[in-house]
Amino acid sequence: MLLKKTKGFKPLLITIVFVYLLWLLGLPLWTLIQEAYQEGWTKISQELFSLEVLRAFGLTLLLCLSAVVFNGIFGTALALVLVRQNFRGKSLIFGLLDLPFAISAVVVGYALILLFGHGGILAGMAEALGIRLVFSVPGMVIATLFVTFPFVVRELLPVLQELGEEQEQAAATLGASPRQIFFSVTLPNIKWPLLYGLSLSFARALGEFGAVLVVGAGIAGFTETATIFVFRALEERMYAGAYGASLLLILLSLILLISMEAVKKAKN
């Protein structure tokens, strides 16, 4: 009796989930495509190839690649240190890893302005180095690194903990250098989690809005990313540009999601 009730409930549950996802994800996407179609694909394509849109996507790509490179290097290094070394404050670092997930991106941007802006604690150091970090691309890179940093570390930690040190110690016993051990033993074992973490970092940087807007001020042609361009285009009623940039961002996200799924299968 209970089994029959359960079987009857399953199609209803599947229908509810399907309708919910269709309403939450499918309907907004379909509306966007419909509005873009009414605006005219010729006009949209012209807007997409305009100089300001190309610059916005170019800056977005720069931020994404910066997140991939820096998180790949320093995220891997931090994961190795946290797993392989014991030191005071280790538990505190573990707790701080998820801080970017808990803090609003807008707050992150504002904190960076207070830190590196006029009268900030590190403003003098930035000026001495000749680096402008507020309302500039370098500041946007730092903001992007902050919000994307946990992904690589969090993907690598469980893998490194499960891997252990036996293979690395065996390689060291055979005379391998630390560099040889990393590239010949450690890296092949963590390559798929590393790629997945880098993909997550790229995806997060691609859609980042709040932190880069506050730090960079969204100056058209200079500190305006693709997401900021969409926001400005809607405000200025440049609907063709907004629809085109939005659809391109969605397309890039879909390609990235498919790639991430392939990496996830390889990782498993």
CYANA upper distance limits for C-alpha pairs under 8 A (distance plus 0.5 A):
  1 MET  CA      5 LYS  CA      6.94
  2 LEU  CA      6 THR  CA      6.68
  3 LEU  CA      7 LYS  CA      6.70
  4 LYS  CA      8 GLY  CA      6.72
  5 LYS  CA      9 PHE  CA      6.66
  6 THR  CA     10 LYS  CA      6.84
  7 LYS  CA     11 PRO  CA      8.04
  8 GLY  CA     12 LEU  CA      7.79
  9 PHE  CA     13 LEU  CA      6.70
 10 LYS  CA     14 ILE  CA      6.65
 11 PRO  CA     15 THR  CA      6.59
 12 LEU  CA     16 ILE  CA      6.71
 13 LEU  CA     17 VAL  CA      6.77
 14 ILE  CA     18 PHE  CA      6.56
 15 THR  CA     19 VAL  CA      6.56
 16 ILE  CA     20 TYR  CA      6.56
 17 VAL  CA     21 LEU  CA      6.68
 18 PHE  CA     22 LEU  CA      6.55
 19 VAL  CA     23 TRP  CA      6.53
 20 TYR  CA     24 LEU  CA      6.50
 21 LEU  CA     25 LEU  CA      6.09
 21 LEU  CA     26 GLY  CA      7.36
 22 LEU  CA     26 GLY  CA      4.99
 22 LEU  CA     27 LEU  CA      6.57
 23 TRP  CA     27 LEU  CA      5.69
 23 TRP  CA     28 PRO  CA      8.17
 24 LEU  CA     28 PRO  CA      7.65
 25 LEU  CA     29 LEU  CA      7.00
 26 GLY  CA     30 TRP  CA      6.51
 27 LEU  CA     31 THR  CA      6.57
 28 PRO  CA     32 LEU  CA      6.69
 29 LEU  CA     33 ILE  CA      6.81
 30 TRP  CA     34 GLN  CA      6.58
 31 THR  CA     35 GLU  CA      6.60
 32 LEU  CA     36 ALA  CA      6.61
 32 LEU  CA    243 TYR  CA      7.43
 32 LEU  CA    247 LEU  CA      8.36
 33 ILE  CA     37 TYR  CA      6.62
 33 ILE  CA    243 TYR  CA      8.47
 33 ILE  CA    247 LEU  CA      8.15
 34 GLN  CA     38 GLN  CA      6.85
 35 GLU  CA     39 GLU  CA      6.72
 35 GLU  CA    243 TYR  CA      8.17
 36 ALA  CA     40 GLY  CA      6.86
 36 ALA  CA     41 TRP  CA      7.47
 36 ALA  CA     44 ILE  CA      8.06
 36 ALA  CA    240 ALA  CA      7.47
 36 ALA  CA    243 TYR  CA      6.14
 36 ALA  CA    244 GLY  CA      7.76
 37 TYR  CA     41 TRP  CA      6.66
 39 GLU  CA     43 LYS  CA      7.76
 39 GLU  CA     44 ILE  CA      7.91
 39 GLU  CA    239 TYR  CA      8.17
 39 GLU  CA    240 ALA  CA      6.73
 40 GLY  CA     44 ILE  CA      6.84
 40 GLY  CA    240 ALA  CA      8.29
 41 TRP  CA     45 SER  CA      6.50
 42 THR  CA     46 GLN  CA      6.80
 43 LYS  CA     47 GLU  CA      6.83
 43 LYS  CA    240 ALA  CA      6.94
 44 ILE  CA     48 LEU  CA      6.69
 44 ILE  CA    240 ALA  CA      5.38
 44 ILE  CA    241 GLY  CA      6.55
 44 ILE  CA    243 TYR  CA      7.78
 44 ILE  CA    244 GLY  CA      5.92
 45 SER  CA     49 PHE  CA      6.94
 45 SER  CA    244 GLY  CA      7.58
 46 GLN  CA     50 SER  CA      6.96
 47 GLU  CA     53 VAL  CA      7.74
 47 GLU  CA    240 ALA  CA      7.12
 47 GLU  CA    241 GLY  CA      5.61
 47 GLU  CA    244 GLY  CA      7.79
 48 LEU  CA     53 VAL  CA      6.33
 48 LEU  CA     54 LEU  CA      7.64
 48 LEU  CA    241 GLY  CA      6.88
 48 LEU  CA    244 GLY  CA      6.62
 48 LEU  CA    245 ALA  CA      7.14
 49 PHE  CA     53 VAL  CA      7.12
 49 PHE  CA     54 LEU  CA      6.79
 50 SER  CA     54 LEU  CA      6.81
 51 LEU  CA     55 ARG  CA      6.59
 52 GLU  CA     56 ALA  CA      6.60
 52 GLU  CA    220 ALA  CA      7.53
 52 GLU  CA    221 GLY  CA      6.01
 53 VAL  CA     57 PHE  CA      6.72
 53 VAL  CA    226 ALA  CA      7.68
 53 VAL  CA    229 PHE  CA      7.84
 53 VAL  CA    241 GLY  CA      8.36
 53 VAL  CA    245 ALA  CA      8.07
 54 LEU  CA     58 GLY  CA      6.41
 55 ARG  CA     59 LEU  CA      6.61
 55 ARG  CA    221 GLY  CA      6.57
 55 ARG  CA    222 PHE  CA      8.24
 55 ARG  CA    224 GLU  CA      8.40
 55 ARG  CA    225 THR  CA      8.39
 56 ALA  CA     60 THR  CA      6.74
 56 ALA  CA    221 GLY  CA      7.36
 56 ALA  CA    223 THR  CA      8.36
 56 ALA  CA    224 GLU  CA      5.93
 56 ALA  CA    225 THR  CA      4.88
 56 ALA  CA    226 ALA  CA      5.34
 56 ALA  CA    229 PHE  CA      7.26
 57 PHE  CA     61 LEU  CA      6.58
 57 PHE  CA    225 THR  CA      6.69
 57 PHE  CA    226 ALA  CA      5.66
 58 GLY  CA     62 LEU  CA      6.75
 58 GLY  CA    225 THR  CA      8.45
 59 LEU  CA     63 LEU  CA      6.78
 59 LEU  CA    223 THR  CA      8.03
 59 LEU  CA    224 GLU  CA      7.86
 59 LEU  CA    225 THR  CA      6.26
 59 LEU  CA    226 ALA  CA      8.36
 60 THR  CA     64 CYS  CA      6.70
 60 THR  CA    205 ALA  CA      8.18
 60 THR  CA    206 LEU  CA      6.86
 60 THR  CA    225 THR  CA      5.69
 60 THR  CA    226 ALA  CA      6.64
 61 LEU  CA     65 LEU  CA      6.58
 61 LEU  CA    206 LEU  CA      8.01
 62 LEU  CA     66 SER  CA      6.54
 63 LEU  CA     67 ALA  CA      6.69
 63 LEU  CA    140 MET  CA      8.10
 63 LEU  CA    141 VAL  CA      6.28
 63 LEU  CA    144 THR  CA      7.27
 63 LEU  CA    205 ALA  CA      7.07
 63 LEU  CA    206 LEU  CA      8.36
 64 CYS  CA     68 VAL  CA      6.82
 64 CYS  CA    201 SER  CA      8.00
 64 CYS  CA    202 PHE  CA      5.51
 64 CYS  CA    203 ALA  CA      8.26
 64 CYS  CA    205 ALA  CA      5.67
 64 CYS  CA    206 LEU  CA      6.59
 65 LEU  CA     69 VAL  CA      6.62
 65 LEU  CA    202 PHE  CA      7.61
 66 SER  CA     70 PHE  CA      6.48
 66 SER  CA    141 VAL  CA      7.35
 66 SER  CA    145 LEU  CA      8.19
 67 ALA  CA     71 ASN  CA      6.15
 67 ALA  CA     72 GLY  CA      8.44
 67 ALA  CA    141 VAL  CA      8.18
 67 ALA  CA    144 THR  CA      7.18
 67 ALA  CA    145 LEU  CA      5.99
 67 ALA  CA    148 THR  CA      7.28
 67 ALA  CA    149 PHE  CA      8.30
 67 ALA  CA    198 LEU  CA      8.50
 67 ALA  CA    201 SER  CA      6.78
 67 ALA  CA    202 PHE  CA      7.08
 67 ALA  CA    205 ALA  CA      7.52
 68 VAL  CA     72 GLY  CA      6.19
 68 VAL  CA    198 LEU  CA      5.97
 68 VAL  CA    199 SER  CA      8.31
 68 VAL  CA    201 SER  CA      6.86
 68 VAL  CA    202 PHE  CA      6.72
 69 VAL  CA     73 ILE  CA      6.82
 70 PHE  CA     74 PHE  CA      6.38
 70 PHE  CA     75 GLY  CA      7.98
 70 PHE  CA    145 LEU  CA      8.01
 71 ASN  CA     75 GLY  CA      5.20
 71 ASN  CA     76 THR  CA      7.81
 71 ASN  CA    145 LEU  CA      7.81
 71 ASN  CA    148 THR  CA      8.20
 71 ASN  CA    149 PHE  CA      6.44
 71 ASN  CA    152 VAL  CA      6.98
 71 ASN  CA    198 LEU  CA      7.77
 71 ASN  CA    201 SER  CA      8.27
 72 GLY  CA     76 THR  CA      6.36
 72 GLY  CA    152 VAL  CA      7.38
 72 GLY  CA    194 LEU  CA      7.88
 72 GLY  CA    198 LEU  CA      7.12
 73 ILE  CA     77 ALA  CA      6.77
 74 PHE  CA     78 LEU  CA      6.49
 75 GLY  CA     79 ALA  CA      6.65
 75 GLY  CA    149 PHE  CA      7.37
 75 GLY  CA    150 PRO  CA      8.14
 75 GLY  CA    152 VAL  CA      6.07
 75 GLY  CA    153 VAL  CA      5.61
 76 THR  CA     80 LEU  CA      6.72
 76 THR  CA    152 VAL  CA      7.43
 76 THR  CA    153 VAL  CA      6.90
 76 THR  CA    156 LEU  CA      7.73
 76 THR  CA    194 LEU  CA      8.34
 77 ALA  CA     81 VAL  CA      6.73
 78 LEU  CA     82 LEU  CA      6.57
 78 LEU  CA    153 VAL  CA      7.46
 79 ALA  CA     83 VAL  CA      6.68
 79 ALA  CA    153 VAL  CA      5.82
 79 ALA  CA    154 ARG  CA      8.45
 79 ALA  CA    156 LEU  CA      6.80
 79 ALA  CA    157 LEU  CA      6.16
 79 ALA  CA    160 LEU  CA      8.37
 80 LEU  CA     84 ARG  CA      6.20
 80 LEU  CA     85 GLN  CA      8.31
 80 LEU  CA    157 LEU  CA      8.31
 80 LEU  CA    160 LEU  CA      7.87
 81 VAL  CA     85 GLN  CA      5.76
 82 LEU  CA     86 ASN  CA      7.85
 82 LEU  CA     90 LYS  CA      7.38
 82 LEU  CA    157 LEU  CA      8.43
 83 VAL  CA    157 LEU  CA      7.37
 83 VAL  CA    160 LEU  CA      7.26
 83 VAL  CA    161 GLN  CA      6.78
 84 ARG  CA    165 GLU  CA      8.49
 86 ASN  CA     90 LYS  CA      7.61
 89 GLY  CA     93 ILE  CA      6.96
 90 LYS  CA     94 PHE  CA      6.91
 91 SER  CA     95 GLY  CA      6.80
 92 LEU  CA     96 LEU  CA      6.75
 93 ILE  CA     97 LEU  CA      6.74
 94 PHE  CA     98 ASP  CA      8.45
 95 GLY  CA     99 LEU  CA      8.14
 97 LEU  CA    150 PRO  CA      6.21
 98 ASP  CA    102 ALA  CA      7.20
 98 ASP  CA    150 PRO  CA      6.84
 99 LEU  CA    103 ILE  CA      6.72
100 PRO  CA    104 SER  CA      8.25
100 PRO  CA    105 ALA  CA      8.37
100 PRO  CA    146 PHE  CA      7.04
100 PRO  CA    147 VAL  CA      5.66
100 PRO  CA    148 THR  CA      8.09
100 PRO  CA    149 PHE  CA      8.25
100 PRO  CA    150 PRO  CA      7.87
101 PHE  CA    147 VAL  CA      7.78
103 ILE  CA    107 VAL  CA      7.28
103 ILE  CA    108 VAL  CA      7.51
104 SER  CA    108 VAL  CA      6.98
105 ALA  CA    109 GLY  CA      6.85
105 ALA  CA    147 VAL  CA      7.65
105 ALA  CA    209 PHE  CA      8.35
105 ALA  CA    210 GLY  CA      5.72
105 ALA  CA    211 ALA  CA      5.16
106 VAL  CA    110 TYR  CA      6.76
106 VAL  CA    210 GLY  CA      5.25
106 VAL  CA    211 ALA  CA      5.36
106 VAL  CA    214 VAL  CA      6.96
107 VAL  CA    111 ALA  CA      6.53
107 VAL  CA    211 ALA  CA      7.85
108 VAL  CA    112 LEU  CA      6.82
108 VAL  CA    143 ALA  CA      7.52
108 VAL  CA    146 PHE  CA      8.49
108 VAL  CA    211 ALA  CA      6.43
109 GLY  CA    113 ILE  CA      6.90
109 GLY  CA    143 ALA  CA      6.90
109 GLY  CA    210 GLY  CA      7.78
109 GLY  CA    211 ALA  CA      4.82
109 GLY  CA    212 VAL  CA      7.19
109 GLY  CA    213 LEU  CA      8.20
109 GLY  CA    214 VAL  CA      5.67
109 GLY  CA    215 VAL  CA      5.63
110 TYR  CA    114 LEU  CA      6.83
110 TYR  CA    211 ALA  CA      8.22
110 TYR  CA    214 VAL  CA      6.88
110 TYR  CA    215 VAL  CA      7.48
111 ALA  CA    115 LEU  CA      6.59
112 LEU  CA    116 PHE  CA      6.44
112 LEU  CA    117 GLY  CA      8.06
112 LEU  CA    134 VAL  CA      8.32
112 LEU  CA    139 GLY  CA      8.32
112 LEU  CA    143 ALA  CA      8.00
112 LEU  CA    215 VAL  CA      7.57
113 ILE  CA    117 GLY  CA      5.30
113 ILE  CA    120 GLY  CA      8.19
113 ILE  CA    134 VAL  CA      6.54
113 ILE  CA    215 VAL  CA      6.88
114 LEU  CA    118 HIS  CA      8.26
114 LEU  CA    119 GLY  CA      8.37
114 LEU  CA    120 GLY  CA      5.86
114 LEU  CA    121 ILE  CA      8.26
115 LEU  CA    120 GLY  CA      5.13
115 LEU  CA    121 ILE  CA      5.91
115 LEU  CA    122 LEU  CA      6.25
115 LEU  CA    123 ALA  CA      7.27
116 PHE  CA    120 GLY  CA      5.64
116 PHE  CA    121 ILE  CA      7.24
116 PHE  CA    122 LEU  CA      5.76
116 PHE  CA    123 ALA  CA      4.93
116 PHE  CA    126 ALA  CA      7.62
116 PHE  CA    133 LEU  CA      6.84
116 PHE  CA    134 VAL  CA      7.05
117 GLY  CA    123 ALA  CA      6.29
117 GLY  CA    133 LEU  CA      8.06
117 GLY  CA    134 VAL  CA      6.39
118 HIS  CA    123 ALA  CA      6.79
119 GLY  CA    123 ALA  CA      6.85
120 GLY  CA    124 GLY  CA      8.24
122 LEU  CA    126 ALA  CA      6.86
123 ALA  CA    127 GLU  CA      6.69
124 GLY  CA    128 ALA  CA      6.59
125 MET  CA    129 LEU  CA      6.80
126 ALA  CA    130 GLY  CA      6.68
126 ALA  CA    131 ILE  CA      5.69
126 ALA  CA    132 ARG  CA      7.06
126 ALA  CA    133 LEU  CA      7.84
127 GLU  CA    131 ILE  CA      6.36
127 GLU  CA    132 ARG  CA      7.41
131 ILE  CA    138 PRO  CA      8.46
132 ARG  CA    136 SER  CA      6.99
132 ARG  CA    138 PRO  CA      7.73
132 ARG  CA    139 GLY  CA      8.00
133 LEU  CA    137 VAL  CA      7.82
133 LEU  CA    138 PRO  CA      5.98
133 LEU  CA    139 GLY  CA      4.64
133 LEU  CA    140 MET  CA      8.27
134 VAL  CA    139 GLY  CA      6.09
134 VAL  CA    215 VAL  CA      6.26
134 VAL  CA    216 GLY  CA      7.07
135 PHE  CA    139 GLY  CA      7.42
135 PHE  CA    140 MET  CA      8.42
135 PHE  CA    215 VAL  CA      5.92
135 PHE  CA    216 GLY  CA      4.45
135 PHE  CA    217 ALA  CA      6.19
135 PHE  CA    223 THR  CA      7.80
136 SER  CA    140 MET  CA      7.07
136 SER  CA    215 VAL  CA      7.85
136 SER  CA    216 GLY  CA      5.82
136 SER  CA    222 PHE  CA      8.44
136 SER  CA    223 THR  CA      6.84
137 VAL  CA    141 VAL  CA      6.74
137 VAL  CA    216 GLY  CA      7.24
137 VAL  CA    222 PHE  CA      8.40
137 VAL  CA    223 THR  CA      6.62
138 PRO  CA    142 ILE  CA      6.92
139 GLY  CA    143 ALA  CA      6.78
139 GLY  CA    215 VAL  CA      6.76
139 GLY  CA    216 GLY  CA      7.49
140 MET  CA    144 THR  CA      6.60
140 MET  CA    211 ALA  CA      8.08
140 MET  CA    212 VAL  CA      5.60
140 MET  CA    215 VAL  CA      6.50
140 MET  CA    216 GLY  CA      6.45
141 VAL  CA    145 LEU  CA      6.64
142 ILE  CA    146 PHE  CA      6.74
143 ALA  CA    147 VAL  CA      7.05
143 ALA  CA    211 ALA  CA      6.46
143 ALA  CA    212 VAL  CA      6.82
143 ALA  CA    215 VAL  CA      7.94
144 THR  CA    148 THR  CA      6.67
144 THR  CA    205 ALA  CA      6.62
144 THR  CA    208 GLU  CA      7.96
144 THR  CA    211 ALA  CA      7.86
144 THR  CA    212 VAL  CA      7.56
145 LEU  CA    149 PHE  CA      6.09
147 VAL  CA    204 ARG  CA      8.28
147 VAL  CA    205 ALA  CA      8.45
148 THR  CA    200 LEU  CA      8.48
148 THR  CA    201 SER  CA      5.60
148 THR  CA    204 ARG  CA      6.82
148 THR  CA    205 ALA  CA      7.29
149 PHE  CA    153 VAL  CA      7.88
149 PHE  CA    201 SER  CA      7.83
150 PRO  CA    154 ARG  CA      6.34
151 PHE  CA    155 GLU  CA      6.73
151 PHE  CA    197 GLY  CA      5.63
151 PHE  CA    198 LEU  CA      7.79
151 PHE  CA    200 LEU  CA      6.84
151 PHE  CA    201 SER  CA      6.62
152 VAL  CA    156 LEU  CA      6.71
152 VAL  CA    193 PRO  CA      8.36
152 VAL  CA    194 LEU  CA      6.66
152 VAL  CA    196 TYR  CA      8.25
152 VAL  CA    197 GLY  CA      4.67
152 VAL  CA    198 LEU  CA      6.56
152 VAL  CA    200 LEU  CA      8.46
152 VAL  CA    201 SER  CA      7.89
153 VAL  CA    157 LEU  CA      6.54
153 VAL  CA    197 GLY  CA      8.15
154 ARG  CA    158 PRO  CA      8.02
154 ARG  CA    197 GLY  CA      8.32
155 GLU  CA    159 VAL  CA      7.86
155 GLU  CA    193 PRO  CA      6.15
155 GLU  CA    194 LEU  CA      7.32
155 GLU  CA    196 TYR  CA      8.00
155 GLU  CA    197 GLY  CA      6.24
156 LEU  CA    160 LEU  CA      6.55
156 LEU  CA    190 ILE  CA      7.41
156 LEU  CA    193 PRO  CA      6.54
156 LEU  CA    194 LEU  CA      6.95
156 LEU  CA    197 GLY  CA      8.40
157 LEU  CA    161 GLN  CA      6.64
158 PRO  CA    162 GLU  CA      6.62
159 VAL  CA    163 LEU  CA      6.47
159 VAL  CA    190 ILE  CA      7.39
159 VAL  CA    193 PRO  CA      8.13
160 LEU  CA    164 GLY  CA      6.83
160 LEU  CA    190 ILE  CA      7.96
163 LEU  CA    189 ASN  CA      8.41
165 GLU  CA    169 GLN  CA      6.50
166 GLU  CA    170 ALA  CA      6.62
167 GLN  CA    171 ALA  CA      6.75
167 GLN  CA    185 VAL  CA      7.50
168 GLU  CA    172 ALA  CA      6.71
168 GLU  CA    181 ILE  CA      6.64
168 GLU  CA    185 VAL  CA      6.99
168 GLU  CA    186 THR  CA      7.72
169 GLN  CA    173 THR  CA      6.62
170 ALA  CA    174 LEU  CA      6.90
171 ALA  CA    175 GLY  CA      7.10
171 ALA  CA    176 ALA  CA      6.02
171 ALA  CA    181 ILE  CA      6.86
171 ALA  CA    185 VAL  CA      8.32
172 ALA  CA    176 ALA  CA      5.40
172 ALA  CA    177 SER  CA      7.20
172 ALA  CA    178 PRO  CA      8.14
172 ALA  CA    181 ILE  CA      7.63
176 ALA  CA    180 GLN  CA      6.25
176 ALA  CA    181 ILE  CA      6.57
177 SER  CA    181 ILE  CA      6.60
178 PRO  CA    182 PHE  CA      6.69
179 ARG  CA    183 PHE  CA      6.82
180 GLN  CA    184 SER  CA      6.13
180 GLN  CA    185 VAL  CA      8.19
181 ILE  CA    185 VAL  CA      5.72
181 ILE  CA    186 THR  CA      6.99
182 PHE  CA    186 THR  CA      5.22
182 PHE  CA    187 LEU  CA      6.26
183 PHE  CA    187 LEU  CA      5.74
183 PHE  CA    188 PRO  CA      7.67
184 SER  CA    188 PRO  CA      7.15
185 VAL  CA    189 ASN  CA      7.25
186 THR  CA    190 ILE  CA      6.97
187 LEU  CA    191 LYS  CA      6.17
190 ILE  CA    194 LEU  CA      6.43
191 LYS  CA    195 LEU  CA      6.57
192 TRP  CA    196 TYR  CA      6.66
192 TRP  CA    263 VAL  CA      6.88
192 TRP  CA    264 LYS  CA      7.99
192 TRP  CA    266 ALA  CA      7.25
192 TRP  CA    267 LYS  CA      5.44
193 PRO  CA    197 GLY  CA      6.58
193 PRO  CA    264 LYS  CA      8.37
193 PRO  CA    267 LYS  CA      6.70
194 LEU  CA    198 LEU  CA      6.64
195 LEU  CA    199 SER  CA      6.59
195 LEU  CA    263 VAL  CA      7.55
196 TYR  CA    200 LEU  CA      6.79
196 TYR  CA    260 MET  CA      6.68
196 TYR  CA    263 VAL  CA      6.62
196 TYR  CA    264 LYS  CA      7.13
197 GLY  CA    201 SER  CA      6.74
198 LEU  CA    202 PHE  CA      6.64
199 SER  CA    203 ALA  CA      6.64
199 SER  CA    256 LEU  CA      7.76
199 SER  CA    260 MET  CA      6.83
200 LEU  CA    204 ARG  CA      6.59
200 LEU  CA    260 MET  CA      8.42
201 SER  CA    205 ALA  CA      6.62
202 PHE  CA    206 LEU  CA      6.53
203 ALA  CA    207 GLY  CA      7.04
203 ALA  CA    253 SER  CA      7.40
203 ALA  CA    256 LEU  CA      7.61
204 ARG  CA    208 GLU  CA      6.57
206 LEU  CA    249 LEU  CA      8.43
207 GLY  CA    227 THR  CA      7.14
208 GLU  CA    212 VAL  CA      7.51
208 GLU  CA    227 THR  CA      7.75
209 PHE  CA    213 LEU  CA      6.42
209 PHE  CA    227 THR  CA      6.55
209 PHE  CA    228 ILE  CA      6.95
210 GLY  CA    214 VAL  CA      6.78
211 ALA  CA    215 VAL  CA      6.70
212 VAL  CA    216 GLY  CA      5.99
212 VAL  CA    217 ALA  CA      8.03
212 VAL  CA    218 GLY  CA      8.25
213 LEU  CA    217 ALA  CA      5.56
213 LEU  CA    218 GLY  CA      5.83
213 LEU  CA    224 GLU  CA      8.31
213 LEU  CA    228 ILE  CA      7.37
214 VAL  CA    218 GLY  CA      8.25
216 GLY  CA    223 THR  CA      5.87
216 GLY  CA    224 GLU  CA      8.02
217 ALA  CA    223 THR  CA      7.39
217 ALA  CA    224 GLU  CA      8.37
218 GLY  CA    222 PHE  CA      8.22
218 GLY  CA    223 THR  CA      5.63
218 GLY  CA    224 GLU  CA      4.97
218 GLY  CA    225 THR  CA      7.85
218 GLY  CA    228 ILE  CA      6.84
219 ILE  CA    223 THR  CA      5.42
219 ILE  CA    224 GLU  CA      5.92
220 ALA  CA    224 GLU  CA      5.70
220 ALA  CA    229 PHE  CA      8.24
224 GLU  CA    228 ILE  CA      6.22
224 GLU  CA    229 PHE  CA      6.63
225 THR  CA    229 PHE  CA      6.56
226 ALA  CA    230 VAL  CA      6.86
226 ALA  CA    245 ALA  CA      7.33
226 ALA  CA    249 LEU  CA      8.33
227 THR  CA    231 PHE  CA      6.94
227 THR  CA    246 SER  CA      8.38
228 ILE  CA    232 ARG  CA      6.67
229 PHE  CA    233 ALA  CA      6.36
229 PHE  CA    242 ALA  CA      7.87
229 PHE  CA    245 ALA  CA      8.42
230 VAL  CA    234 LEU  CA      6.70
230 VAL  CA    241 GLY  CA      7.85
230 VAL  CA    242 ALA  CA      5.19
230 VAL  CA    243 TYR  CA      8.31
230 VAL  CA    245 ALA  CA      6.93
230 VAL  CA    246 SER  CA      7.21
231 PHE  CA    235 GLU  CA      6.86
231 PHE  CA    242 ALA  CA      8.05
232 ARG  CA    236 GLU  CA      6.63
233 ALA  CA    237 ARG  CA      6.35
233 ALA  CA    238 MET  CA      5.22
233 ALA  CA    239 TYR  CA      6.97
233 ALA  CA    241 GLY  CA      6.97
233 ALA  CA    242 ALA  CA      5.84
234 LEU  CA    238 MET  CA      6.40
234 LEU  CA    239 TYR  CA      6.56
234 LEU  CA    242 ALA  CA      6.58
238 MET  CA    242 ALA  CA      6.84
239 TYR  CA    243 TYR  CA      6.45
240 ALA  CA    244 GLY  CA      6.56
241 GLY  CA    245 ALA  CA      6.50
242 ALA  CA    246 SER  CA      6.49
243 TYR  CA    247 LEU  CA      6.62
244 GLY  CA    248 LEU  CA      6.69
245 ALA  CA    249 LEU  CA      6.64
246 SER  CA    250 ILE  CA      6.72
247 LEU  CA    251 LEU  CA      6.61
248 LEU  CA    252 LEU  CA      6.67
249 LEU  CA    253 SER  CA      6.60
250 ILE  CA    254 LEU  CA      6.65
251 LEU  CA    255 ILE  CA      6.77
252 LEU  CA    256 LEU  CA      6.62
253 SER  CA    257 LEU  CA      6.54
254 LEU  CA    258 ILE  CA      6.70
255 ILE  CA    259 SER  CA      6.74
256 LEU  CA    260 MET  CA      6.53
257 LEU  CA    261 GLU  CA      6.62
258 ILE  CA    262 ALA  CA      6.87
259 SER  CA    263 VAL  CA      6.76
260 MET  CA    264 LYS  CA      6.45
261 GLU  CA    265 LYS  CA      6.73
262 ALA  CA    266 ALA  CA      6.81
263 VAL  CA    267 LYS  CA      6.51
264 LYS  CA    268 ASN  CA      6.69
